Amino acid sequence: MNVPLWGLNVCAGRWAGQDVVTGRRSGAGGAMAAEVVETTGARSWALSGGTRVWAKAGYPVERNAG
């Protein structure tokens, strides 16, 4: 699910009690997102290195059409 950092406070409660991996283009952004998600009761981890490192390793990335 692709949720902008500014929108996490609004919908993050839906992940309470679940495991969530966050990632943004940079690793620092993912860490900020993980902190927000954890405040809602989820367990979260930030994708080390961000989505650029993920894609470079050959893992799939889905992008919004917009």
VMD Tcl script that builds the backbone (N, CA, C; Angstrom):
set m [mol new atoms 198]
animate dup $m
set s [atomselect $m all]
$s set {name element resname resid chain x y z} {
  {N N MET 1 A 0.848 -1.159 0.000}
  {CA C MET 1 A 0.000 0.000 0.000}
  {C C MET 1 A 0.897 1.226 0.000}
  {N N ASN 2 A 0.609 2.156 -0.844}
  {CA C ASN 2 A 1.395 3.382 -0.938}
  {C C ASN 2 A 0.641 4.509 -0.239}
  {N N VAL 3 A 1.182 4.958 0.880}
  {CA C VAL 3 A 0.568 6.043 1.651}
  {C C VAL 3 A 1.629 7.120 1.852}
  {N N PRO 4 A 1.350 8.354 1.455}
  {CA C PRO 4 A 2.323 9.426 1.686}
  {C C PRO 4 A 2.561 9.623 3.180}
  {N N LEU 5 A 3.757 10.053 3.520}
  {CA C LEU 5 A 4.111 10.263 4.921}
  {C C LEU 5 A 3.093 11.152 5.626}
  {N N TRP 6 A 2.624 12.200 4.950}
  {CA C TRP 6 A 1.662 13.118 5.570}
  {C C TRP 6 A 0.305 12.461 5.822}
  {N N GLY 7 A 0.003 11.344 5.174}
  {CA C GLY 7 A -1.285 10.685 5.344}
  {C C GLY 7 A -1.279 9.543 6.349}
  {N N LEU 8 A -0.116 9.216 6.901}
  {CA C LEU 8 A -0.048 8.075 7.811}
  {C C LEU 8 A -0.877 8.260 9.075}
  {N N ASN 9 A -0.891 9.450 9.630}
  {CA C ASN 9 A -1.668 9.680 10.852}
  {C C ASN 9 A -3.142 9.397 10.646}
  {N N VAL 10 A -3.636 9.638 9.462}
  {CA C VAL 10 A -5.055 9.467 9.162}
  {C C VAL 10 A -5.442 7.996 9.071}
  {N N CYS 11 A -4.612 7.178 8.422}
  {CA C CYS 11 A -5.033 5.796 8.171}
  {C C CYS 11 A -4.190 4.744 8.861}
  {N N ALA 12 A -3.173 5.130 9.601}
  {CA C ALA 12 A -2.269 4.143 10.188}
  {C C ALA 12 A -2.950 3.244 11.209}
  {N N GLY 13 A -4.034 3.686 11.837}
  {CA C GLY 13 A -4.730 2.875 12.824}
  {C C GLY 13 A -5.226 1.552 12.282}
  {N N ARG 14 A -5.384 1.454 11.005}
  {CA C ARG 14 A -5.867 0.205 10.406}
  {C C ARG 14 A -4.853 -0.926 10.542}
  {N N TRP 15 A -3.596 -0.601 10.894}
  {CA C TRP 15 A -2.556 -1.621 11.020}
  {C C TRP 15 A -2.268 -2.010 12.456}
  {N N ALA 16 A -3.056 -1.554 13.405}
  {CA C ALA 16 A -2.826 -1.862 14.827}
  {C C ALA 16 A -2.701 -3.367 15.022}
  {N N GLY 17 A -1.661 -3.772 15.749}
  {CA C GLY 17 A -1.441 -5.184 16.031}
  {C C GLY 17 A -0.799 -5.968 14.904}
  {N N GLN 18 A -0.484 -5.322 13.793}
  {CA C GLN 18 A 0.110 -6.008 12.654}
  {C C GLN 18 A 1.582 -5.643 12.500}
  {N N ASP 19 A 2.282 -6.424 11.688}
  {CA C ASP 19 A 3.664 -6.118 11.321}
  {C C ASP 19 A 3.651 -5.292 10.046}
  {N N VAL 20 A 4.365 -4.164 10.058}
  {CA C VAL 20 A 4.379 -3.257 8.910}
  {C C VAL 20 A 5.823 -2.899 8.574}
  {N N VAL 21 A 6.172 -3.009 7.300}
  {CA C VAL 21 A 7.480 -2.553 6.820}
  {C C VAL 21 A 7.244 -1.266 6.055}
  {N N THR 22 A 7.968 -0.221 6.437}
  {CA C THR 22 A 7.824 1.057 5.756}
  {C C THR 22 A 9.040 1.318 4.893}
  {N N GLY 23 A 8.825 2.013 3.815}
  {CA C GLY 23 A 9.935 2.365 2.942}
  {C C GLY 23 A 9.607 3.609 2.155}
  {N N ARG 24 A 10.596 4.424 1.992}
  {CA C ARG 24 A 10.493 5.598 1.143}
  {C C ARG 24 A 11.722 5.591 0.268}
  {N N ARG 25 A 11.833 6.560 -0.555}
  {CA C ARG 25 A 12.972 6.603 -1.471}
  {C C ARG 25 A 14.299 6.562 -0.715}
  {N N SER 26 A 14.355 7.246 0.411}
  {CA C SER 26 A 15.563 7.203 1.245}
  {C C SER 26 A 15.269 6.423 2.520}
  {N N GLY 27 A 16.279 5.868 3.117}
  {CA C GLY 27 A 16.091 5.126 4.355}
  {C C GLY 27 A 15.582 5.985 5.496}
  {N N ALA 28 A 15.977 7.267 5.519}
  {CA C ALA 28 A 15.556 8.161 6.602}
  {C C ALA 28 A 14.045 8.368 6.595}
  {N N GLY 29 A 13.458 8.506 5.430}
  {CA C GLY 29 A 12.006 8.693 5.337}
  {C C GLY 29 A 11.244 7.481 5.832}
  {N N GLY 30 A 11.756 6.295 5.540}
  {CA C GLY 30 A 11.122 5.069 6.010}
  {C C GLY 30 A 11.158 4.965 7.521}
  {N N ALA 31 A 12.252 5.426 8.114}
  {CA C ALA 31 A 12.369 5.408 9.575}
  {C C ALA 31 A 11.347 6.346 10.208}
  {N N MET 32 A 11.144 7.501 9.603}
  {CA C MET 32 A 10.125 8.431 10.123}
  {C C MET 32 A 8.745 7.810 10.013}
  {N N ALA 33 A 8.461 7.159 8.893}
  {CA C ALA 33 A 7.162 6.517 8.705}
  {C C ALA 33 A 6.966 5.398 9.721}
  {N N ALA 34 A 8.019 4.624 10.000}
  {CA C ALA 34 A 7.921 3.538 10.978}
  {C C ALA 34 A 7.566 4.075 12.359}
  {N N GLU 35 A 8.134 5.212 12.723}
  {CA C GLU 35 A 7.810 5.816 14.019}
  {C C GLU 35 A 6.342 6.198 14.102}
  {N N VAL 36 A 5.809 6.760 13.032}
  {CA C VAL 36 A 4.397 7.152 13.023}
  {C C VAL 36 A 3.509 5.916 13.124}
  {N N VAL 37 A 3.819 4.893 12.349}
  {CA C VAL 37 A 3.013 3.675 12.348}
  {C C VAL 37 A 3.028 3.022 13.735}
  {N N GLU 38 A 4.164 3.025 14.416}
  {CA C GLU 38 A 4.245 2.411 15.744}
  {C C GLU 38 A 3.364 3.117 16.769}
  {N N THR 39 A 3.117 4.398 16.602}
  {CA C THR 39 A 2.263 5.112 17.551}
  {C C THR 39 A 0.815 4.633 17.487}
  {N N THR 40 A 0.471 3.868 16.462}
  {CA C THR 40 A -0.900 3.378 16.297}
  {C C THR 40 A -1.074 1.953 16.793}
  {N N GLY 41 A 0.000 1.376 17.361}
  {CA C GLY 41 A -0.116 0.029 17.896}
  {C C GLY 41 A 0.393 -1.062 16.984}
  {N N ALA 42 A 0.993 -0.721 15.876}
  {CA C ALA 42 A 1.577 -1.717 14.979}
  {C C ALA 42 A 3.052 -1.907 15.321}
  {N N ARG 43 A 3.595 -3.042 14.951}
  {CA C ARG 43 A 5.040 -3.253 15.025}
  {C C ARG 43 A 5.579 -2.883 13.658}
  {N N SER 44 A 6.609 -2.034 13.613}
  {CA C SER 44 A 7.066 -1.578 12.304}
  {C C SER 44 A 8.577 -1.608 12.176}
  {N N TRP 45 A 9.003 -1.774 10.953}
  {CA C TRP 45 A 10.405 -1.771 10.588}
  {C C TRP 45 A 10.569 -0.915 9.348}
  {N N ALA 46 A 11.672 -0.196 9.278}
  {CA C ALA 46 A 11.975 0.622 8.101}
  {C C ALA 46 A 12.851 -0.185 7.150}
  {N N LEU 47 A 12.547 -0.099 5.886}
  {CA C LEU 47 A 13.329 -0.758 4.842}
  {C C LEU 47 A 14.692 -0.075 4.761}
  {N N SER 48 A 15.726 -0.770 5.135}
  {CA C SER 48 A 17.071 -0.196 5.176}
  {C C SER 48 A 17.514 0.227 3.775}
  {N N GLY 49 A 17.879 1.496 3.646}
  {CA C GLY 49 A 18.331 2.009 2.357}
  {C C GLY 49 A 17.225 2.541 1.468}
  {N N GLY 50 A 15.984 2.298 1.830}
  {CA C GLY 50 A 14.865 2.829 1.064}
  {C C GLY 50 A 14.523 2.006 -0.175}
  {N N THR 51 A 13.552 2.500 -0.915}
  {CA C THR 51 A 13.062 1.763 -2.076}
  {C C THR 51 A 14.046 1.745 -3.234}
  {N N ARG 52 A 14.968 2.704 -3.288}
  {CA C ARG 52 A 15.986 2.664 -4.350}
  {C C ARG 52 A 16.849 1.414 -4.216}
  {N N VAL 53 A 17.281 1.111 -2.992}
  {CA C VAL 53 A 18.101 -0.069 -2.759}
  {C C VAL 53 A 17.285 -1.337 -3.041}
  {N N TRP 54 A 16.023 -1.340 -2.625}
  {CA C TRP 54 A 15.117 -2.463 -2.876}
  {C C TRP 54 A 15.016 -2.744 -4.381}
  {N N ALA 55 A 14.739 -1.714 -5.163}
  {CA C ALA 55 A 14.593 -1.883 -6.614}
  {C C ALA 55 A 15.912 -2.299 -7.268}
  {N N LYS 56 A 17.010 -1.722 -6.825}
  {CA C LYS 56 A 18.322 -2.060 -7.388}
  {C C LYS 56 A 18.656 -3.531 -7.150}
  {N N ALA 57 A 18.160 -4.089 -6.049}
  {CA C ALA 57 A 18.382 -5.502 -5.738}
  {C C ALA 57 A 17.498 -6.425 -6.573}
  {N N GLY 58 A 16.589 -5.821 -7.371}
  {CA C GLY 58 A 15.746 -6.614 -8.257}
  {C C GLY 58 A 14.388 -6.989 -7.708}
  {N N TYR 59 A 14.034 -6.449 -6.543}
  {CA C TYR 59 A 12.718 -6.735 -5.984}
  {C C TYR 59 A 11.665 -5.870 -6.670}
  {N N PRO 60 A 10.410 -6.337 -6.698}
  {CA C PRO 60 A 9.370 -5.585 -7.415}
  {C C PRO 60 A 8.988 -4.277 -6.728}
  {N N VAL 61 A 8.662 -3.298 -7.545}
  {CA C VAL 61 A 8.179 -1.991 -7.062}
  {C C VAL 61 A 6.971 -1.612 -7.894}
  {N N GLU 62 A 5.856 -1.326 -7.236}
  {CA C GLU 62 A 4.661 -0.840 -7.930}
  {C C GLU 62 A 4.571 0.657 -7.701}
  {N N ARG 63 A 4.316 1.392 -8.745}
  {CA C ARG 63 A 4.229 2.843 -8.653}
  {C C ARG 63 A 2.805 3.297 -8.956}
  {N N ASN 64 A 2.426 4.424 -8.348}
  {CA C ASN 64 A 1.118 5.006 -8.654}
  {C C ASN 64 A 1.094 5.474 -10.086}
  {N N ALA 65 A -0.079 5.406 -10.687}
  {CA C ALA 65 A -0.226 5.854 -12.070}
  {C C ALA 65 A -0.067 7.361 -12.189}
  {N N GLY 66 A -0.353 8.109 -11.117}
  {CA C GLY 66 A -0.312 9.571 -11.155}
  {C C GLY 66 A 1.031 10.074 -11.003}
}
mol reanalyze $m
mol bondsrecalc $m
mol representation Tube
mol addrep $m
